[in-house]
Structure formats: structure tokens, C-alpha cells
């Protein structure tokens, strides 16, 4: 399989995040990608490359708001300009606009703008964040071009992840929505309708928000129930899209502790909806935080289950772009992600 590796991902390396009332070392860390890459290299059979250098930010404007992109690109310089000592501190928000406060006026204050665009205090921004995230989007775009060009599948191996990032907000370790970039690239390359399948434990609220009113991108997600799990405020089963997009958003929330057989039944439902949508290409938000040992999730999948996931996705029979998302049980992460890709390749052969 074509693997498009983000060679700049380690420029984004948060020091601390706010987690359940205290600052803790970040769960989302650079060795996540390094471990997956090492496992893919160990197994062999993958063509590993980098993003096409012709990527430009016009691709980002197709899924993200211009003023949000401008904020991300300049955020670190603004932070350090406030106080040179900030160069030793990551950016985390201190304020948020509550319901009833205005969002039609963007504050001039940099700390206020951080809270305007961020929806949690667990997503530190630092000096290399923009470069790493931009290169990650380029990887997703390149993987989509490979698939549009005739490859059966390609994998964008990148971080920071993307599926929590919306058109004009970030959080959940995500700044740019790589899956959305890939889906839009497939549309631009001629696919009349594209599907996004999100198998990360956490609902891809950003992907849902970007495509919620569109009928050309069907979004299906199976995830921890938002009544109990992050991101909490989106991902319920009754969220089905709106306007032209009504019926093209399919959420399958699952209780903590759900076993693999039940999870796999939900996957079958999601794939059935994708088939009914007449999608011509598929983007998979591949999170492996469904694993039984993940520290910030609540499911019970084991490594062999990921082979079955790859096989089931392959049976959809669609050209497929995989985009790396979550997975924080780092010791097992390479095996689990590689198992999905190997399961897919074996069933698609």
C-alpha cells in the first residue's frame, strides 16, 4: 500500500495538556507515528513516500475558514510577541465564549482569540504546530490523489490528527481536518459522492460539522456515546444532517465496554449506509483507540480484531484513503494500525 508519511510531524510536540483537572504530559505524542512507521517497515510490502510538493493552501480553504487558517499560521508568533518568555510555554486557552456571548465579532486580544477558536484545554499549540499540521494535510491530499489516480488504497500517516477540527475551530489534538481534505480532494478529482468512515473511539465532530449540510459527502461514525465520552456535545444518533445533507450523516454511538462483535455489527450498519449513499470513494478516519488498553477510551478490541476491521472495510469495494487519527496505547499501536492495513490488503487482493 502507498503510505504517505509526514516527515515534519515531530515539529508538533506538546508539553502538557489539561486532563481531568490537572496538567499532564500529552497523550498525543510524536512516537505514535514513529512506532506505526517502524511496524510497517518491519512487515514490508508498503511503498513509503512523502507529500507532493505541489500542495498549496488553496486546498485548505476548501474545508477551512480563511480567518481560522490565518490565525493558526500566525498564532505562535503572536504568542511569543506578547512575552518573550512564552517561547518556553505552549498555547492553551483560558477563556471561551459561552452561549449568549457574541461570536460574530472576533476579539483583537490574542488570548481571547485562542478561546474563540479552541474548544478544549487539551490541545496545546506550539512553534511547530502549523508546519506539522499543514504538512499532514498535504499528506492526506497526496494520498487522495494516489487513489484518484488508480491506486486501490493509500494511507496518510500523519499527526497531529484531524477529525475533531472543524471549519473554524480546533480541539481534541486536531488543527486541520485531514480526512475532510482527502474527501474534498477526491471530489475535486471527479468522484460524484465520497464517504467518510470514522472508526476512532471518539466522534469526529469536526468532520461532521464540515459536511453536515452537504449531500456529496456521506459521513458515518461509530464511537463512544457522547453522553459519557469526548467530545460530549456532538455525535448522537439523531444527528442526520441538515438541508441538502439530511440523511447523509450517520452516527452509531456505543456504550463503554462494547465488545468487538457488537462493534462490528455497528461497522456493518455504517458500511451499509455508505453503500446506499452510492459513494464512489471512501476516506477512513483510522483511530486505534478502540483498543482494550487505550488510556483515554473505553472499548475492548484486541489486536487480531483490527485484521477483521480491515477486511470488512475492503469488502465495501471502494477506492480507499486511510488517514491516521487517534490511538494512545502506544506499545500496541503499530501492530493494530498495520493489522487494519494488512487485513484490507488481503481482502482487496
Legacy VTK file of the C-alpha trace (Angstrom):
# vtk DataFile Version 3.0
C-alpha trace
ASCII
DATASET POLYDATA
POINTS 349 float
0.000 0.000 0.000
1.074 3.573 -0.653
1.999 5.211 2.660
2.393 8.982 2.686
4.477 9.846 5.741
4.543 13.275 7.372
8.264 13.835 7.867
7.533 17.074 9.737
5.089 15.690 12.293
7.523 15.908 15.231
7.611 19.707 14.916
4.355 19.487 16.867
5.196 18.178 20.340
3.061 19.477 23.167
4.486 19.760 26.640
1.304 19.482 28.726
-2.469 19.235 28.355
-5.302 19.814 30.812
-6.861 16.449 31.665
-9.452 15.993 34.395
-8.347 18.953 36.436
-4.586 18.761 36.147
-1.816 19.419 33.669
-0.403 16.110 32.454
2.058 15.067 29.721
0.319 14.924 26.366
-1.188 11.597 25.320
-0.797 12.628 21.670
2.959 12.419 21.126
5.420 12.028 18.240
6.326 8.379 18.810
2.775 7.416 17.806
3.695 7.911 14.149
7.233 6.604 14.577
6.003 3.295 16.027
3.460 2.787 13.242
6.073 3.588 10.597
8.552 1.165 12.149
5.965 -1.643 12.158
5.032 -1.024 8.524
8.713 -1.080 7.557
9.261 -4.264 9.554
6.429 -6.064 7.744
7.386 -4.774 4.309
5.169 -4.542 1.261
4.449 -0.826 1.618
5.702 1.969 -0.635
6.574 4.744 1.808
6.879 8.287 0.500
6.154 11.905 1.321
3.599 14.513 0.331
3.538 16.001 -3.144
5.302 19.353 -3.056
2.641 20.988 -5.232
0.183 21.171 -2.327
-0.835 24.731 -1.537
-3.163 26.338 0.963
-5.953 26.729 -1.576
-6.689 23.084 -0.724
-7.211 24.066 2.918
-9.590 26.878 2.007
-11.962 24.304 0.538
-12.700 22.956 4.034
-11.491 25.640 6.487
-12.400 29.303 7.004
-9.739 31.795 5.812
-9.611 33.727 9.099
-9.116 30.481 11.025
-6.213 29.457 8.801
-4.706 32.913 9.218
-4.973 32.536 12.992
-3.260 29.121 13.009
-0.456 30.253 10.710
0.400 33.258 12.893
-0.597 32.075 16.369
2.845 31.162 17.658
4.447 34.423 16.569
1.634 36.374 18.239
2.047 34.353 21.436
5.777 34.997 21.677
5.305 38.672 20.807
3.142 39.058 23.912
6.044 37.957 26.124
9.396 36.502 25.035
9.100 34.058 27.929
6.136 32.494 26.152
8.613 30.759 23.870
9.003 28.236 26.702
5.243 27.749 27.141
2.650 26.146 24.862
-0.533 27.992 23.979
-3.614 26.806 25.860
-6.901 28.735 26.153
-8.077 30.476 29.315
-11.427 31.879 28.100
-14.306 30.700 25.933
-17.414 32.428 24.549
-20.335 30.915 26.443
-23.827 30.614 24.936
-25.314 34.084 24.682
-21.957 35.742 24.065
-21.201 37.119 20.626
-19.315 35.106 18.047
-19.840 37.474 15.131
-17.003 39.730 16.350
-13.521 38.215 16.569
-11.590 39.699 19.521
-8.331 41.568 18.944
-6.863 40.071 22.121
-4.767 37.015 21.304
-5.718 35.033 24.464
-9.388 35.718 23.688
-8.937 34.527 20.106
-7.365 31.290 21.321
-10.576 30.515 23.214
-12.651 31.716 20.275
-11.131 29.027 18.040
-10.285 26.259 20.582
-12.994 24.145 22.195
-10.875 22.440 24.871
-7.783 22.939 27.027
-6.213 19.663 25.968
-4.804 20.764 22.620
-1.559 22.690 23.076
-0.291 24.793 20.196
3.443 25.419 19.822
6.054 26.739 17.433
5.916 23.837 15.001
2.180 23.159 15.076
1.280 24.968 11.864
4.113 23.397 9.869
3.306 19.880 11.107
-0.446 20.240 10.594
-0.071 21.803 7.147
2.273 19.011 6.058
-0.218 16.475 7.422
-2.970 17.952 5.294
-0.618 17.715 2.322
-0.117 14.018 3.115
-3.883 13.417 3.147
-4.271 15.322 -0.122
-1.434 13.338 -1.710
-2.917 10.027 -0.560
-6.240 11.046 -2.112
-4.527 11.901 -5.403
-2.845 8.479 -5.441
-6.219 6.795 -5.024
-7.896 9.063 -7.574
-5.070 8.120 -9.925
-5.839 4.421 -9.722
-4.319 3.042 -6.504
-6.663 0.718 -4.605
-5.739 2.372 -1.312
-3.291 4.765 0.324
-2.522 5.678 3.927
-1.739 9.176 5.208
0.477 8.519 8.226
0.500 11.845 9.990
-0.027 13.734 13.192
-1.418 15.880 14.700
-4.673 14.067 13.919
-7.557 15.914 12.303
-11.110 14.660 12.759
-12.012 16.957 15.678
-11.041 20.097 13.719
-13.918 21.977 12.114
-14.008 24.677 9.500
-13.090 27.288 12.107
-12.211 25.517 15.352
-9.664 23.156 16.834
-9.519 20.706 19.733
-9.047 17.046 20.519
-5.391 17.330 19.433
-6.609 18.365 15.943
-5.961 21.579 13.992
-6.594 20.800 10.310
-9.087 18.147 9.234
-7.054 15.709 7.165
-9.999 13.419 6.392
-12.008 16.377 5.099
-9.082 17.484 2.932
-8.864 13.969 1.477
-12.610 13.772 0.861
-12.629 17.145 -0.880
-9.629 16.139 -2.980
-11.478 13.016 -4.140
-14.494 15.134 -5.031
-12.303 17.578 -6.930
-10.739 14.644 -8.784
-14.139 13.575 -10.100
-15.877 11.351 -7.539
-19.544 12.361 -7.585
-20.005 11.310 -3.964
-17.463 10.395 -1.302
-17.976 8.683 2.058
-16.037 9.258 5.253
-15.993 6.359 7.707
-14.729 7.293 11.167
-13.715 4.302 13.319
-11.882 6.267 16.007
-13.262 5.788 19.531
-14.083 9.497 19.713
-16.687 11.073 17.465
-15.266 13.096 14.590
-17.230 16.224 15.417
-15.161 18.386 13.086
-15.741 16.163 10.073
-19.459 16.027 10.806
-19.658 19.812 11.106
-17.790 20.439 7.851
-20.055 18.205 5.760
-23.324 18.386 7.709
-25.218 20.342 5.052
-23.712 18.582 2.036
-25.147 15.670 0.086
-21.934 14.889 -1.808
-20.037 13.615 1.257
-21.669 10.934 3.390
-20.224 10.810 6.927
-20.560 7.653 9.048
-19.099 7.309 12.524
-19.093 4.650 15.227
-17.825 5.987 18.525
-18.208 6.237 22.279
-21.589 7.589 23.338
-21.325 11.395 23.721
-23.400 11.157 26.903
-20.289 9.703 28.541
-17.363 10.308 26.167
-15.420 13.094 24.493
-16.236 15.303 22.652
-19.572 15.071 24.530
-21.590 17.705 22.680
-21.967 16.025 19.298
-22.295 12.502 17.924
-25.844 11.476 18.860
-27.791 9.112 16.612
-30.428 11.725 15.768
-27.858 13.973 14.043
-28.603 13.043 10.444
-27.516 16.137 8.524
-29.487 19.211 7.575
-30.654 20.953 4.420
-29.219 19.218 1.368
-27.224 16.996 3.719
-30.218 15.495 5.509
-29.755 11.726 5.594
-26.043 11.893 4.765
-24.774 11.869 8.365
-24.898 8.543 10.220
-23.844 8.290 13.872
-23.640 4.990 15.736
-22.825 5.781 19.378
-21.720 2.831 21.508
-21.611 2.244 25.253
-18.335 1.889 27.116
-17.257 -1.723 27.291
-18.916 -2.694 23.999
-17.391 -5.950 22.744
-15.998 -6.484 19.272
-18.959 -8.464 17.932
-21.311 -5.593 18.774
-18.831 -3.030 17.464
-18.531 -4.994 14.228
-22.304 -5.016 13.816
-22.209 -1.223 14.023
-19.465 -1.181 11.396
-21.687 -3.273 9.132
-24.503 -0.755 9.578
-22.158 2.108 8.742
-20.890 0.331 5.637
-24.464 -0.445 4.609
-25.303 3.247 4.773
-22.217 4.067 2.742
-23.264 1.574 0.068
-26.753 3.086 -0.031
-25.261 6.557 -0.492
-23.707 5.445 -3.805
-20.279 6.671 -2.747
-17.570 6.240 -5.357
-14.622 6.561 -2.961
-14.015 6.179 0.755
-11.959 8.013 3.368
-11.356 6.157 6.642
-10.501 8.121 9.775
-8.364 5.363 11.250
-8.147 5.684 15.004
-6.942 2.693 17.009
-8.046 3.996 20.401
-10.753 1.328 20.377
-8.025 -0.992 21.718
-8.632 -2.523 25.152
-5.587 -0.871 26.720
-6.145 2.682 25.498
-5.814 5.186 28.365
-8.411 7.693 27.110
-11.084 5.379 25.681
-13.381 2.578 26.777
-13.660 -0.342 24.362
-12.275 -3.866 24.445
-10.861 -4.645 20.997
-7.717 -6.780 20.760
-5.050 -6.725 18.073
-6.493 -9.532 15.936
-9.776 -7.625 15.711
-8.066 -4.972 13.605
-7.416 -7.515 10.861
-11.176 -8.129 10.676
-11.820 -4.374 10.533
-9.547 -4.031 7.522
-11.198 -6.992 5.820
-14.689 -5.579 6.380
-13.722 -2.184 5.003
-12.161 -3.789 1.922
-15.410 -5.598 1.154
-17.033 -2.211 0.521
-15.157 -2.401 -2.777
-14.271 1.291 -2.874
-11.013 3.109 -3.599
-9.940 3.978 -0.065
-7.833 6.624 1.656
-6.861 5.825 5.247
-5.982 8.801 7.440
-4.301 8.261 10.809
-6.224 9.632 13.796
-6.128 8.531 17.465
-4.655 5.637 19.411
-2.779 6.183 22.663
-1.864 2.676 23.847
1.421 3.304 22.101
3.085 -0.070 22.616
0.353 -1.845 20.602
-0.377 0.971 18.175
1.909 -0.122 15.340
0.545 -3.660 15.358
-3.079 -2.513 15.452
-2.780 0.007 12.626
-0.708 -2.327 10.459
-3.263 -5.085 11.045
-6.026 -2.884 9.605
-3.968 -2.174 6.504
-2.914 -5.807 6.101
-6.486 -7.025 6.610
-7.657 -4.568 3.961
-4.909 -5.519 1.504
-5.545 -9.241 1.934
-9.275 -8.950 1.361
-8.920 -6.488 -1.526
-6.391 -8.628 -3.401
LINES 1 350
349 0 1 2 3 4 5 6 7 8 9 10 11 12 13 14 15 16 17 18 19 20 21 22 23 24 25 26 27 28 29 30 31 32 33 34 35 36 37 38 39 40 41 42 43 44 45 46 47 48 49 50 51 52 53 54 55 56 57 58 59 60 61 62 63 64 65 66 67 68 69 70 71 72 73 74 75 76 77 78 79 80 81 82 83 84 85 86 87 88 89 90 91 92 93 94 95 96 97 98 99 100 101 102 103 104 105 106 107 108 109 110 111 112 113 114 115 116 117 118 119 120 121 122 123 124 125 126 127 128 129 130 131 132 133 134 135 136 137 138 139 140 141 142 143 144 145 146 147 148 149 150 151 152 153 154 155 156 157 158 159 160 161 162 163 164 165 166 167 168 169 170 171 172 173 174 175 176 177 178 179 180 181 182 183 184 185 186 187 188 189 190 191 192 193 194 195 196 197 198 199 200 201 202 203 204 205 206 207 208 209 210 211 212 213 214 215 216 217 218 219 220 221 222 223 224 225 226 227 228 229 230 231 232 233 234 235 236 237 238 239 240 241 242 243 244 245 246 247 248 249 250 251 252 253 254 255 256 257 258 259 260 261 262 263 264 265 266 267 268 269 270 271 272 273 274 275 276 277 278 279 280 281 282 283 284 285 286 287 288 289 290 291 292 293 294 295 296 297 298 299 300 301 302 303 304 305 306 307 308 309 310 311 312 313 314 315 316 317 318 319 320 321 322 323 324 325 326 327 328 329 330 331 332 333 334 335 336 337 338 339 340 341 342 343 344 345 346 347 348
